[in-house]
């Protein structure tokens, strides 16, 4: 089978490494891929948002199956366009991808169908939002409505920070048109959990839970990023909580989307907070999370490509989805200065013996060398019998990798470790 994967980051590298295990795949393409993905798939310099380019490539190369991984092409209707020319896909169509494409849509969906989430208000005027904030409870959370590379959320601890966030998102257009509308919502407390789930619109099969680390610096300081590291499973996410989430959040969300005529087939990401009043949804994503994928997929024992096809064919119920009873830790190696200004173009040297569990996010090939070419450059993962060993293993691998200007958090997994020890 000829398969193409749309995207070019660490998440896509993790997906490609996993689906390569299926021996029926004879040719594997990444559009656009990156300098590190080149080792595992043929990279073609067609951008993930170039829907016409992707469709033409699929036609010309007689592609049998496509995996559309990032949010932008999903929201733009890449799956619809590929299916129109007869290429089956893993990923939701445009109507379903709105669950991530619009925070306003997803909040209203949860309200309408009684899915637990934070209280909120929607604004399309900065002036009205600023007026509301004069008396709103603080801390508060301010979200751009549209896609913003995982950075369109501000947790405002003071009223002044809240005013600044509104001015930045709506006035200065920090995230472009994504900030035309905003959601201002209740500040929830409790451990955060990420749960990715396979769904074919009828059946939901959650993957192993994970814990993301969004802040740039140790001890959850600094700016919000796309994610600086992850561990799986998340120790706060017990079997009882998993059962409750299935009944009150996962199935109700899939059923709500069906009721709205927006059947969701693909990977549905649930960003949850375990509040004193039970689990609540912080956000939905319409795809695999990044860097959650880099700890979840290494634990998957079943055939990822077969699972993806079962989602497409709506036969997920009969498909085996099994995860190893182990732990994984992923440490992101970023460029110093990320998520703001940073320099690129530094040579990356990865020892051969750890190559299998290093996922390349931002790198290019030049003169046979791998060079840094992004904010988040590498995801370095270790799988082990205990969380403590997985964390140790990931950092031991990080220390073996060389590139100038590299920067990473030194505390990935420590919060989870404390929670494990407290049990």
N, C-alpha and C positions, 0 to 999 in steps of 0.2 A: 504493500500500500504506500502511496505517496501522501505524506502528511505535511501540512504547514502550520506553524505556530506564529501568530501575530504578536509582536512585542519584542523588546530588546533589553530587559533588565534581569535582576537576580531571580525574580519570580519565574520568568520565562525559562531561565537556565535550569532552575530546579524542575520545572515541568518537563523540559526536553530531556534531561538526564533520566527522569523517571519513565517517560513513555518509550524511551529508547530500549528499555528492557523487553518490550514486546517484539518478538521476532518477525511478526507479520509486516512491520514497517520496513520498507526497502529504501525509501528516500525520505529524508527529514529536512525541512527548510525552516529558517527563521527569518521573518520580515519585521524589522530590519536586522534583528540579532545584535551582537556586539563582538568585540575582539576576542572575548573569552568563550562565547557560545560557538564560535567558529570551530572549536575542537570537537563539538558534538552534533552540529547541524550545518547545512549549507546556508550561509547568511546572504541575504539579498537586500541591497540598499533601497528598499521601498518602505517609507514611513508608516507607522502603525495607524496614522490618521488618513493615509492616502487610500481611501476606500476603492476608488477606481483602479488604482495601481495594483492593489491586492487582488481584486476581482480579475483583472486582465492576466495577472501572473497565474492565478489558479486555473483559468481557462487554458492558457497557452501550455501549462505544464501538466494538464490533466490530473489535478490534485483530487485525491479520493476523500480527504477529511481535513477539516481545519479546526484549530483550537484558537479562539480569540480570547486573549488573556487580559489586556489592560482595559481600564474603565472607558477611556476616550473612544476607541473604535466601537465598543459595545453600545455606548450611548448614541454614537453617530449612526448606528444601524449596519455595522459590518456583517453581522450574522445574517440579517435580512438579505443583504446584497449577495452574499455567497450562496445562500440557500436558493435564491432566485435563479442562479445558474446551475443548480443541482449539486452543490457541494454541501454535504451534511456537516454540521458544526457542533462544537461544544461551546456553550455560552448563550446567554439570553438574547432575545431579539430586542429591538429598539424600545418597543412598548413596555417590556419587562425591565429593561436596564434603567428606566426612570427611577427605580427604587433607590439607586445611588445618584443618578443624574440630577435629582431635585430633592433637597432636604425638606422643602415645603411639602412636596408630594408624600414623602415617606412619613413625615410627622402626621399629616392629615389622615393617611391610611391607618396608622396605629390608633389614632383617636376614634376614627369611624368604626373600627373593628375591635376595639377594647384590648389592644395589645399594650402591655405595660411599658410606659416610657416617661420621660420627664415632662412636666407641665411646660407649655411654651406659648409664645406669641410670634406672629409673622409680620414683617414690615417691608414695604417697598419704598419708604421715604425715610431718609436719614433724620430729617427734622422730627418726624413723629417718633422714631426709635429713640432719639436722644431725650425727648420729652418723657417717654415711658420709663427710661432708665433713671430719671430723677427720683423715682419712688420704688423702683424694682428692688427685690431682695438681692443683696450682694453677699458672697460671690455669685456670678452668673456666667452663663456660657453663650457665646455669640458665634453663629455659624453662617458662612456664605452658603447660599442656596445650591449653587452648582459645584462642578468639579474644581478642585484646587490642589491637586497633587498631594492630598492627605494633609495639607497645611491650612485649610480654610476654617479652622476652629480656634477660637481664643477663649481661654478660661480667665475671666477678669476677676481678680481678687479684690479690686477697689473700684469705686464708681468712676474714677478718672481713667482707669485702664479700660473700662467698658465704653466710655465716651470715645477714647482713642481708637478702639477696635471698630466701632461703627464708622467713625470718620475715615479710617484707613480702608475698610472694606467697601463702603458705599460712596464715600466722597473721593478718595484717592484712587479707587478702582484697583486696589492691590492685587485682586484676583480677576480683573477684567469684568466681563459680563456675569460671571458667577456670583458677583456681589450685588447684582441689581435688586435682589430680594435677600433678606436675612431672617434667620430664626434666632430669637432670644429665648433661652430656656433655663429652667430650674437647674441649679447646681446640685448634682447627686453625689453621694459619698458611698464608698465601699470599694472592694477589689474589682479591677477590670478583668474581663475575660474575652478572648476572641474565639469564636467557634465558626469554622468553615463547614459548610454542609453541602453534600451532593443532593440535588433534587431534580426530578424529571417532571415536576408539576403535580405529581400524585403522591410520590413517596419521598421521605426525607431521611437521608443517612448522614448524620453528623460525623465529622472527622474528629481526631483527638484535639482537645482544647489547647490553647496556648496563651502566653502572656507577652504582650508587646511592651517595648520601652520607647516611648515617643520623644521624650526630651533629649536634647543634644548632649547634655553633660551629666556626670555622675550625680547620684542622689536626686534624680528627676529635676535637675536645675536646667536653666537655659531655654532656648527656643524649641517650639514644636517642630519635629522633623517627620519624614515619611516612615521613621522607625529605625532605631539604633541597635536593635537586637531582640531576640525572642527566646523563650523556653517553652517546652511542651513535655508532658501535659501541665496544665495550670493547677497547682495544688488546691486552690480555693474552689475549684469546680468539681464537686462531689457527685456521686451517682444520683443522689436524691435531687440535687439541683439540676442535673442533666434531665432527669425525668420531668421535673417541673417546667423546665424550659421547652421541652418537646410539646407539652400540653398547652402551655400558656403563650408561647412565642413562636416556635419553629413551624408547627403545623398550622396555627392560626394565620401566620404570615403568608404561607403558600396558598392557603384557602382564600385569604383576602385578595391576593393577586388574581387568583382564578375568578373570583366574584367580580373583579373589576375588568375582566376580559384581558388580563395581562399575564397569562400563564408563564411561569418562570422555569426555565430549564437550564441548568448549569451549576455553578458554584455560588451559593448564597452565603455571604459573610455576615455573621451576627456579632456586632460589637456590644458587649453586655456590661452592665455594672450590677454587682451583687449588693444591693442596698439593704438597709435594715428592714425595708418593706418588701423584700423579695427581688428577684432578678428583673432588670428593666433594660430596654434597648437604648443604647446611646446612638448607634448608627447601623445602617445596612451598607454593604458593598455588594455589587453585582458580579463579583469575581473573586479569585484567590487573593488573599491579602499578601502584602509584601512588607516586612520579611517573614510573616507567619508561615508562608508556603515552605520556606527554607528549613523549618523544623518539623512541619507536619508531614510533608511527603517522604522525607527519609525514614519515617516511622511506618509508612504504609507498606504492608506485606502483600496486598492484593495487586493485581495488574491495573495500573492507572488508565491505560488506554482502553481496556475492556470496560472499566467503569464509565469512562467518558462516552463510549458508544452506547452503553445501556441507558445513559441519561438522554442522549439524542433520540434513541428508539423507544423511550419510555418503558424500559424493562428493568429499571433500577431495583425494583423489589426482589427480583430473582438473582441479583448480582452480589457476589461476595465482596464486602468492604471490611477488611481486617487490618488492625494496627498492632505493631509490636508492643509488648508490655515493657517498654524501655523509656528513657528520657532523652531529650535532645536540647541542645543550646546552640544558638546562632549569634555570633558577634559581628556587627557591621563595622567594616573598616572604611572610613570616609575620608574625604579630603579636608584638611585643616581649614576651618572657616565655614564649613557647611553648617546650617542651611543658608548662609548668606554668601559672601564672596569667598571664592577659593581658587587656587591655581591647579591646573591639570598638566598632563604631558610627562609625568614621572614614570620611569620604568617599574613594572611590577614583576617580582620574581617569586614564583610559587613552587616549592619543592614537589617533585613528581609524586612522592608517596602520600601527599595529602590532597592531591588534585581532585579526587572523587567527591569530596565534601566541601569544596570551595565553589561558591556560586558567584559568577562575575556579573555585576550590575552596571558599572560605568567604566568601560575600558575599550580601547581601540588597538588594532594591530598596525604597526608601522615598522618597516625594515625588519620584519621578523620578530620584533619586540612587542610585548604587551604594555601599553601605556595607560595611565589613569585618564579618564575622560568623563568625569561626573562628580556629583556630590557624594553619593554613596557608591563606593567602588567595588567592594567585595562583601559577601556574606560567608562567614567561616563557621561551619557547623560540625558538631560532634554528637554522636549517638552513643549512649552508654547505659549501664544497668541502673545507675542512680543519677539523680540530678547533680549532685556534687561532682561526680566523675565527669559528667557531660560538660559542666561549666569549666572544670579544670582542663579537659581535653580541647575544648574550643579555644581557650586562651593559650594553650601550649602550641596549637597550630598557628594562631595569630602571630606569635613570637617568631615563628619560622618564616613568615612572609616578609619580604622586603619591598617597601617603596617609600620614597621621600614624601614628606607632607602628609603622611598617614596619621589618622586620628581615630580613636575609638573610646567608648566608655569602658571603665574597668570594673563596673558593678553589675553587668548583665546577669540576671538570675538570682541575685542576692536576696531580693525581696521574697521570691518564690522559695528559696532555700530556708529562710526564716519561718515561712508558713509551714513548710514540710516538717521542720524540727519542732514546731509548736504542737503538732498533732499528737 
